[in-house]
């Protein structure tokens, strides 16, 4: 017991000495401007220095946030460097997913408010108009980004999840002052989506009423109500992107594959006749069912390509031949999961 108490006192003494040493020395860095040829790292992951001009030429600024389109790399001694690299294929998949998600939401609400089981002229024109809105918005968003007027992009490559949440990494060295270094470390993926949402909303309010007035003179159809749905889901999408953008970025391929399988199964589950023969023939005899099924397959293939990132193009592209499997599996096993089978078992 005496030996145990003695060890505790020694550990406590060592801890006090360590805390005292840290309190005296603390974290040291040069707060003001420094010469450009000196090595003076900044605290935090995203704080950096930028080269000064004019009277201060040859010096670097105090530690702070990098300008938009610049970021601190791990091997630059906290010097902000301009991002001039092209986006990776995964980044393009992410941008395509964000555009595709908006389009699918438009189509879902158009189909829902129409409350019709056939692909009528009104519904088809509204679907085409929504696709046109998203396409124009996507093109203009790419043209707006740097380099301006070009379909190419320059970006700061993603390194880790914290790149999406730089506001959570503002350092407070020695608890004296907070250095605000919030920036778009994954430039331009964060701001591009907001610009895209604004353009989608603007073109929807501009084009869709014109299409309704020109081609859909009847006031009895309900497809126009899909505009009100979009006025709700665009702010929600913007809020989700602002808060969960990083989580969506790292998980969207798996979200796509999972939702496409669930949605495909739900589509078949709502059919009244659940016999395999009827489900199979319905995929070809009903144009609406065929379009929905092919759409699910394309989205599923997109998710597979996003997961693999086409690192082995021949192998990973061949995986797209597996996209009909969920639908085939549902049709084959539908006779085993029909509710009537469970009712008969209960009666026995």
N, C-alpha and C positions, 0 to 999 in steps of 0.2 A: 504493500500500500504506500509506504514512504517513497519507494523507488518510482512508483507510478505518478505520485504528486510531484516529485522532482522533475520528471520528464515533461509534465505539463507546464511547469514553470519555465523550463528551458525553451519549449516551443513558443510560449507566450512572449518571452523575451526576444526571441529571434523575429517573431512577427512584428513586434513593436519597433525593433531596429530597422526592419525592412520598410515599414510604413514611414518611419521618420526619414529614411534615406530618400524614398520616393517623394515625400513632401518637400524636402530641401532641394532636390535636383529637379524634379518634375519633368515636363516635356519642353525641350528647348528648340526653337526655330527662329529664323530671322523674320520679323514681322513686316518690315518695310521693303523697299525695293532693293534688289541685289544686282551685282554685275552679271552679265550674261554668261561669262566664262566661269562662274563659280558654281559649286554644287550646294544648293540649299533647298532640300525637300520641304514640301508643305505637309501639314497634318491632314488626315482624312484621305479617302479614296479618290475624291473628285476635285479637290482644291488644287489649283495650279497657278502658274505665272505666265504672263504674256509679254512678248518683247515690246518695249516702249520705243517711241519715235520722237523726233524733234530734239529738244534740249536734253532729254533723258535717253537718247539713242545709245545703245550699248548696255542698257540696264533692263532688268525684268521687273514687272509690277509686283506689288505685294500679293500674298496668297489670296485667292478668291475664285469665283466661278469662271470657267472658260467661256468664251463667246459661243453663240449658237453655231453648230457645225464644227466645233473644236472639242477635244477632250484630252485628258491626261492619260498617257500610256504608262505601262509599268516600268519601262526602261528609259524614261525621258527626264528623270529627276524633277518631276512635278512641273514640267514645261508643257503648256497647252500646245497641241499640234492640230493642224487642220485635217479633217477627215476627207480624204480624196479617193477612197477605195470604193469599188462597186459593191452593191449588196450581194450577199450570198444567196444561193438558190432557195434556202429556207426562208429568207426574208421575203422573197417574191411570193412564195407559197403563202406566207402569212398575210401579205397585202391582198392576194387573191381571195383568201378565206374571208377577210373582213368585207370585201366587196360582195362575195358570193352569199355571205350570211344575210346581208341587207336585202339582196335580191330574193332569196328564199323566203324571208319574212314577208316581203311584199306579196309574193305569190301565195303564201299560206293564207294571209288575211283576205286577199282578193277572192280566193276560192271559198273561204269560210263565209264571208258576208254574202256571196252570190247564192249560196244554198242550192246549188244545182249539181246534179250528178253527170251532166253532159257538158262538153266543152263548146259552149255557144259562141256566137260572134262577139258579143259584148265582153265575155270573159277573156277570150283570146286576144282581143285588141287591148284590153287592160293589162294583160300579162306582157304583151309586146311593148306597151308604153312604159311599164315599170322597168323592163330590161333596157330600154333605150335611156331612161333616166340614169340608171346605175352606170351604164357604159359611158355616157357623156361625162358624168361626174368623175369616173375613174380616169378617163383620158385627160380631163382638165386638171385633175389633182397631180398627175404625173408631169404635165407641162408646167405647172406652177412651181414644182419643187426644183431645187438646184441640181444640175444646171438648167436655168429657166428656158422653157421652150423646147426641151428635149425629153424624149421618152426614157433616157438613161437617168440613173440616180447616183449620187455620192452619199456614202453613209459611214457612220461610226459603228464598227462591228460590235455585236453583242459579245460580252465576256462572261457575265454572270447576272443572276436575277436582280441584284442591287442596281444594275444600270437603269432599270425602269423606275426605281424609287430613290433617286438621289436626294430627295428632300429628307429622307430618314438617315442620311449619312453626313449631315453637317457637323463637323467636329467642334468640340469645346475643350481645347487644350488647357489643362490645369484648372478647368472650371472658371476661367477668367472671362472669356467672351466666346460667343458662337460665331464661327466663320461660315457665312452663308455661301455654299458652293452648289446650290441646286441648279441643275442644267439638264439638257436633253442628251444624256450620254449615249442613247441609242438613236441619235439623229439619223433620218427624219421620221422614223417609224411612229413616234408618239404623236407629233403634230399633224402628220399626213392624214391620219384617221379622222381627226376633228375637222380638217378642211373637207375631206370627203363627205362626212355627214352633213355639213352645211350645204355643200353643193347638191347633194341628193335631195335635201329638203327643199332647196330653192327650185330645182328643176321639176320636182314633183308638183309643187304649187303652181308652176308656170305651164308645164306641158299637159298634165293630166286633165285639167279643166278644159283646155283647148281641144283635146281629143274627144272628151265627152260631148262638147258642144258641136263638134264637126261631124263625128261619126255615130255618136250614141244619143240621138235626139230623144229617145224614150226616157221618161222619168220613172219608169216602173222597175228598172233593174237596180240591184243593190250594190253593184261593184264600186260605185262612187264613195261608199262608206269606208272603203279601205284607206282613204286619205286620212280619216280621223284616227284610224289605228296607227298609221305611220307618225302622226303628230304626237302620239304617246310613246311609241317605241324608240324614236330617234333620241329624245332626251335620256331615256333609260340606257340606251346603248352608249351614249357619250359618258354617262356616269360610270357605267361598268368599265369602260375603257380607261377612264381616269384613275379608277381605284384598282382594278384587277388586270390592267393591260399586260403586265409582266407574266402573270399566271396564265393568261390566255395565250400569250406568245409561246410559252414552253409546252403547253398541253393541247393546243388546238388540233393537231393531227389525230390524237386519240379521242378528242371530243367529236370530231367529224365521223370517224369510223363507228364509234359507239352509237351516236344519234342516228346515223344512217341505217344501222341494223335495227334499232328500236322502232324507228319511223316506218321502215319497210314492213316489219312484223305487225305494227299497228294498222297499217293500210290494209293488209290482208285480213286482220282480225275483225274489221268492221264489215266485212262481206257477210251477207245473210246466209248464203249457201257455202258451207265450209268443206264441201267434198273436193278432193284433189283435182278431179277432172274439171269441175266448174271453175276452180281457182286458176287452173292452168289455161283454160280457154279464154277466161276473162282478161288475161294479159294481152291477148291478141285481138279479140273481137271488140273490145271497148277501147276507143282511142284515148280517153282520159286515163284509164288504167295503164295503158301502154306508156303514155308520156310520164306519168308519175313513177312507174317502175324504172324506166330508163334514166330518169333524173336521179333516183336513188343509187343506181349503179354508177353513174358518173361521179356523184358526190363520194361514194365509197372508194372509187378508184383514186380520186383526188386525195382522200385521207391516207391511203396506202402509199402513194407517191410522196406525200409530205413526211410520213414517218421514215421512209427509206432514204429520202433526199436524193434518190437516184445515184447513189454512190457507185453502184454497179448497174448501169443502165439496162443492159440486156436481161439480167436476172430480175431486177426490181420491176421493170416494165411488164415482164411476163406474169407477175403476180396479179396484174389487173384482170387476167382471165378468170380469177377466182371470185370476182365481185358478184356473179349471179348465185353463188352458193347459199347465202342466207335465204333468198327467195325460194330456191329449189328445196332447201331443207324444210322451210315452213310448209310448202305445198305437200311434200312427201309425208310429213309427220302430222298433218292437220287432222287426219282421221283418228289418230290416237289421242288427240287433245280436245276433241269435240265435247262440249258440255253434256251431250246426250249419253256419252259413255260413262261419265261419272254419275249421272242420275240413275242409270241402270244398275251400277255397282251398289249404290246406296239402297235401292229397292231390294236387292238380293239379301 
